[in-house]
Amino acid sequence: MIIVASYKQLKDAQNAIENLNKTKPTIYKKFINIIKLTRRMQYGYQYMGSLIMGEIQPMSSEDYVASVYQREVEKLRADAKFYELREMLNTHKQLSYVNISKLALGENPTALVGPSTIRS
């Protein structure tokens, strides 16, 4: 899938992420931890976002590592403040979960402007 992200869209998403950090720091920290775990396990951010949002089913949990990852995602989804994260992700999902994740990790929005290809 090809997406095109404008600076304004990316800046709006960055502001929403910063607002989540200020108003709901616990769910923000859990989200950052899932992003870092996703990167560490070399899963895709798009897969992570789709899994968090319930858009796809998890990969086979027969593998211990995959089952640990799925448990962590489920802990995030079970948090009482998850609706705040879900709303933010849903509002900005046209940018892709990849770009949202990169913004959450501190990447500059100007580096993400323009077209990019997202693999599911």
Residue, then its C-alpha position, 0 to 999 in steps of 0.5 A: m500500500i502506498i501512503v502519502a503523508s503531509y507535514k501537517q498530518l505528521k505534525d498533528a499526529q506528533n502533537a496527539i502523541e505528545n498530548l497522550n504522553k502528557t495526559k495519559p503517561t501510563i498508556y503512553k509508556k506501555f505503547i512505547n514499550i510495545i513499539k520498542l518490543t516490536r522493533r527488537m523482535q523485528y516485527g513490522y510496525q504495521y503488523m503491531g498497529s493492526l494487532i493493537m487495533g484488532e484489525i488482524q489475528p495474531m500470528s501463530s502463538e505456538d512459538y514462545v516468543a510470539s506468545v510473549y509478544q501477543r501477551e504484551v499486546e493484550k496487556l496494553r489492550a486490557d488497560a483501562k486507558f486503552y480507549e485513549l490510545r485507540e482513539m489517537l491511532n484511529t484518528h491518524k491511521q491514514l498516516s500508517y502505524v509505521n509513521i505513527s510509531k516512528l513519530a512516537l520514537g522521536e523521529n522528526p516529521t520532516a523526515l517522514v513527509g512524502p510517499s512511502t510503501i507500507r507492507s501489511 
